[in-house]
Amino acid sequence: MSTFDNAVSIHPYFKIQQGQMEACKVLLGQFIEKVVNEKNCLHYNFTFNGDILFCREAYRNADALLEHAENCGGVFQELLNISTLTRVEIHGPAAELETLKPAFAELNPDYFVLECGIGR
């Protein structure tokens, strides 16, 4: 069985407010400090395109993503004080996505249902 059979990923995009890039980078360090001990996080990193921040993150299953959201909720709210959440996608198997919909409804994400692929 692949590690990715029930894996889910969330893809949030943020536009950082002018003059807030240094504050943003401080928050990124705080996220990493929280996530480093999440045993069901498959990968977690940040990328930039100018003032657009993207968080690349995946979890073993929906429950692991829910645990992550609880763990990082405070820092997430701080990030929203200096940015605009412009888009959120959540990808994974249909059953896992159904588990996530109530918790993420206020973010109005686009849900992408896994069709096929491989994982190691």
N, C-alpha and C positions, 0 to 999 in steps of 0.2 A: 504494500500500500504506500502510495506517495505521501510525502509531507503535505502536499498541496491538495489532497482530495476534498477537504472541506475548507480550504483557505479562503479568506476574504481579504480584500484590500480596500482602502479608502484613499481617495485622491482629492485633497483639499487645495485650492488655489487662493492665495491672499494677495491683495494689492497693498503694499506697505505705504503708509502716509508719508508725505514729504517730510524730511528731517527726522524720521523715526527708524532709520536703518540700523544704527548702533544699538538702540533699545531692542529692536527685533532680534539682533544677533545675541544679545544677552539672554533673551527668552529662549532662543534655540538651545543654548547650553542648559537651561533649566529643564526643557523637555528631555534632552538626552540623559540628564541625571536621573529623571524619573523612569524613563523607558529602559535603561540599561539592565534593570533587574526583572523586567517582564519576560518570563521564560517562554511564553507563547507568541512572542513577537518574532516574525521571520526576518524582517528587515525594516529599518527605520532610518531615513536620512532626508536631508533638505537640499533643494536646488533653487537657484535663482535665475531669472531672466530679467535683468534690470531690476525694477521695483516689484516684480512678481515673485512671490515665494511659493514653492510647491513642496509638499511633504510626501515623500515616497514611503509608503508603509504597508505592511501586510502582516496578517495574524493567522494562526492555525485554524481558527474557526470564529463564529460569531461571538461566542462567549468571551474569547480572548480580546476581541475588539471592544466589547462592552466593558471589560475590566480596564483596558487601556483608557477608554473615554473617562471612566471614573477616576483613574489615577492622574490623568493630565487635565482634568476639567478646569482647575483653577488657573493654570498657565495658559490654557486655551482662551479663557475669558480675558486675561491680560493681553494676549496677542490681538484679540478683537478690538481692544481699546486703541490700538495703533495701526490697525489695518482694516480692510474690507474683505470679507469672505466672498469671492466672486463666483466660485463654482465648487461643487462637491460631487464626486462620483463614488459609488460603492460597487465593487465587483465581487462576484462569487457565485456559488451554487444557489439555486432558487430557495431551497429550504433555509439556508443560512441567512439569506437576504431577508426572508420573512421575519426571522428572529430579530433582525436589526431595525426594521422599519419603525416600530413605535419609538425607540430611543433616539432616532436620528430625524424624525419627521420635521422638527422645527428648522433643520438645516436645508430642507427641500432638496435632497440629493437626487441625482439621476442614478438609477439602479441598472447594472449590466449583469445579465444572467449568464453564467458559465455554460458554454455549449460543449467544448471539447478541448483537448490539449494534452501536454505531458508535463510532468514535474519530477524532480529528483529529490 
